[in-house]
Amino acid sequence: MNAELDYFEELMLNKTMMQQIQYFQKQNVLPIAYQCPLCSCSCILIVKNVQLAEKGFWLCQNCNYEISIFTNTVFSKVQHIWKLVPYYALKFIDSNNYDILDEQNTIDVYFRAKNTFKSIMSNILRMNKYIVLGGVGTIIEVAEFNYNERIIIGFAQRSSQLCKFIVLHKNDEIINLIQKYIVPGATIYTSNQQKYQNLSQIGYKHAQIVKNQKTIDPTIHLQTVKGVWSRAKFKTDGIHPLWRKNLQNALDLYAISKYYNEKYYKIVCLALNYNNYQDRSKQLHLEQQNIKQHLKESLNFQEFQW
């Protein structure tokens, strides 16, 4: 881990933006290709100086559409909240009076802070601002499930960890939920119920599965979302189905655990090491310096890390 952090420090301080992007592409954190959402043509990666800083973005070769390479990646999805993670880590350390941070204490702080991070992300997911399913070239499976006395609709995106489960109210409109959580341009697979008939008219490609009838294309099925649901419902053990809020919280946390998996936690934690913490108060800054000194003395850490 120390060797990796040393390389990361060298990368962030002394390498070009293009070299940094290539590093994160090898880590499967940034995409290696991008398709224009307007005309579906291939985009090329451009790095140029903008206001004395290097910026990386995708440029469509056909319509000149531009979008930052960090848009809709783990970096954009956590940029508003990742500054809170070291804050909570510092608070955990302070509240436990860790005079010397040994390996076990550091692990304890890491998992406490990570759980707080998941809790924050759960709230953000319920605000429906940062999680994105769908888009051009993606396939989303949509299915409904009976869970005791509740009906739950599930969305699962193939070839990714993205999923979303919603505990339905009696007045919820399925089409409205699809428009709310799935970006137009996606191909959506559903059952052949009447409620899904108009999806092709509102910006989606749509295919339906008829029960007990063989499909011509074996790739058109709902096995992905059914498999994800079979795992997600274990997160609801011990929750009374009538407690809708608690049930929704458990399902949200499952979505987070799949979306922000260990790979993303690792990259976020690495990125936090080189955050200037400019939005933090002076008191927290002093707190942080004290903790960093403890870390350096006890574990020979070069910088604040998990």
FENSULTA-V668328 format. One record per backbone hydrogen bond with DSSP energy under -1.0 kcal/mol. CO is the residue of the C=O (numbers start at 1). NH is the residue of the N-H. E is the energy in kcal/mol with one decimal. If there is no record, write none. Layout:
co:CO nh:NH e:E
co:CO nh:NH e:E
This chain:
co:1 nh:5 e:-2.5
co:2 nh:6 e:-2.5
co:3 nh:7 e:-2.2
co:4 nh:8 e:-2.5
co:5 nh:9 e:-2.7
co:6 nh:10 e:-2.2
co:7 nh:11 e:-2.7
co:8 nh:12 e:-2.7
co:9 nh:13 e:-2.3
co:10 nh:14 e:-2.3
co:11 nh:15 e:-1.1
co:16 nh:20 e:-2.1
co:17 nh:21 e:-2.7
co:18 nh:22 e:-2.4
co:19 nh:23 e:-1.7
co:20 nh:24 e:-2.1
co:21 nh:25 e:-2.2
co:22 nh:26 e:-1.9
co:23 nh:27 e:-1.2
co:24 nh:29 e:-2.7
co:24 nh:30 e:-1.2
co:25 nh:28 e:-1.4
co:34 nh:43 e:-2.2
co:36 nh:40 e:-1.9
co:41 nh:36 e:-3.1
co:42 nh:61 e:-1.5
co:44 nh:59 e:-2.6
co:46 nh:57 e:-2.6
co:48 nh:55 e:-2.7
co:53 nh:50 e:-4.0
co:55 nh:48 e:-2.0
co:56 nh:69 e:-1.9
co:57 nh:46 e:-3.0
co:58 nh:67 e:-1.7
co:59 nh:44 e:-2.6
co:60 nh:64 e:-1.1
co:65 nh:60 e:-2.6
co:67 nh:58 e:-3.3
co:68 nh:71 e:-1.3
co:70 nh:73 e:-1.3
co:73 nh:77 e:-1.9
co:74 nh:78 e:-1.1
co:78 nh:81 e:-1.4
co:78 nh:82 e:-2.5
co:81 nh:84 e:-1.6
co:84 nh:88 e:-2.3
co:85 nh:89 e:-2.2
co:86 nh:90 e:-2.6
co:87 nh:91 e:-2.1
co:88 nh:92 e:-2.5
co:89 nh:93 e:-2.3
co:90 nh:94 e:-2.7
co:91 nh:95 e:-2.9
co:92 nh:96 e:-1.5
co:93 nh:98 e:-1.6
co:94 nh:97 e:-1.2
co:97 nh:99 e:-1.3
co:100 nh:102 e:-1.1
co:102 nh:106 e:-2.1
co:103 nh:107 e:-2.1
co:104 nh:108 e:-2.3
co:105 nh:109 e:-2.6
co:106 nh:110 e:-2.4
co:107 nh:111 e:-2.3
co:108 nh:112 e:-2.2
co:109 nh:113 e:-2.7
co:110 nh:114 e:-2.4
co:111 nh:115 e:-2.2
co:112 nh:116 e:-2.0
co:113 nh:117 e:-2.4
co:114 nh:118 e:-2.2
co:115 nh:119 e:-2.0
co:116 nh:120 e:-2.5
co:117 nh:121 e:-2.5
co:118 nh:122 e:-2.1
co:119 nh:123 e:-1.7
co:120 nh:124 e:-2.0
co:121 nh:125 e:-2.7
co:122 nh:126 e:-1.9
co:124 nh:129 e:-1.1
co:125 nh:128 e:-1.5
co:133 nh:183 e:-3.1
co:135 nh:138 e:-1.8
co:138 nh:187 e:-2.8
co:139 nh:158 e:-2.3
co:140 nh:189 e:-2.5
co:141 nh:156 e:-1.9
co:143 nh:154 e:-3.2
co:145 nh:152 e:-3.0
co:147 nh:150 e:-2.3
co:150 nh:147 e:-3.3
co:151 nh:168 e:-2.6
co:152 nh:145 e:-3.1
co:153 nh:166 e:-2.5
co:154 nh:143 e:-1.9
co:155 nh:164 e:-2.3
co:156 nh:141 e:-2.8
co:162 nh:157 e:-2.3
co:164 nh:155 e:-3.1
co:166 nh:153 e:-2.2
co:169 nh:172 e:-1.1
co:173 nh:177 e:-1.9
co:174 nh:178 e:-2.2
co:175 nh:179 e:-2.3
co:176 nh:180 e:-1.6
co:177 nh:181 e:-2.0
co:178 nh:182 e:-2.3
co:181 nh:133 e:-1.0
co:183 nh:135 e:-1.7
co:186 nh:205 e:-2.2
co:187 nh:140 e:-3.0
co:188 nh:207 e:-2.3
co:189 nh:142 e:-2.7
co:190 nh:209 e:-2.5
co:193 nh:196 e:-1.5
co:194 nh:197 e:-2.0
co:196 nh:199 e:-1.5
co:198 nh:201 e:-1.6
co:199 nh:202 e:-1.5
co:199 nh:204 e:-1.4
co:203 nh:185 e:-2.3
co:205 nh:188 e:-3.3
co:207 nh:190 e:-1.9
co:210 nh:213 e:-1.5
co:217 nh:220 e:-1.7
co:219 nh:221 e:-1.0
co:222 nh:226 e:-1.8
co:223 nh:227 e:-2.3
co:224 nh:228 e:-2.4
co:225 nh:229 e:-2.3
co:226 nh:230 e:-2.0
co:227 nh:231 e:-1.1
co:228 nh:232 e:-2.6
co:229 nh:233 e:-2.4
co:232 nh:235 e:-1.8
co:233 nh:236 e:-1.4
co:234 nh:237 e:-1.2
co:236 nh:239 e:-2.2
co:240 nh:243 e:-2.0
co:242 nh:244 e:-1.8
co:243 nh:247 e:-2.3
co:244 nh:248 e:-2.7
co:245 nh:249 e:-2.4
co:246 nh:250 e:-2.1
co:247 nh:251 e:-1.9
co:248 nh:252 e:-2.4
co:249 nh:253 e:-2.3
co:250 nh:254 e:-1.5
co:251 nh:255 e:-1.9
co:252 nh:256 e:-2.1
co:253 nh:257 e:-2.4
co:254 nh:258 e:-1.6
co:255 nh:259 e:-2.4
co:256 nh:260 e:-3.4
co:259 nh:261 e:-1.0
co:261 nh:265 e:-2.2
co:262 nh:266 e:-2.5
co:263 nh:267 e:-1.8
co:264 nh:268 e:-2.8
co:265 nh:269 e:-2.8
co:266 nh:270 e:-2.2
co:267 nh:271 e:-2.7
co:268 nh:272 e:-2.2
co:271 nh:274 e:-1.5
co:272 nh:275 e:-1.5
co:277 nh:280 e:-1.5
co:281 nh:285 e:-2.0
co:282 nh:286 e:-2.3
co:283 nh:287 e:-2.4
co:284 nh:288 e:-2.8
co:285 nh:289 e:-2.1
co:286 nh:290 e:-2.0
co:287 nh:291 e:-2.2
co:288 nh:292 e:-2.8
co:289 nh:293 e:-1.9
co:290 nh:294 e:-2.0
co:291 nh:295 e:-2.6
co:292 nh:296 e:-2.5
co:293 nh:297 e:-2.4
co:294 nh:298 e:-2.6
co:295 nh:299 e:-2.6
co:295 nh:301 e:-1.2
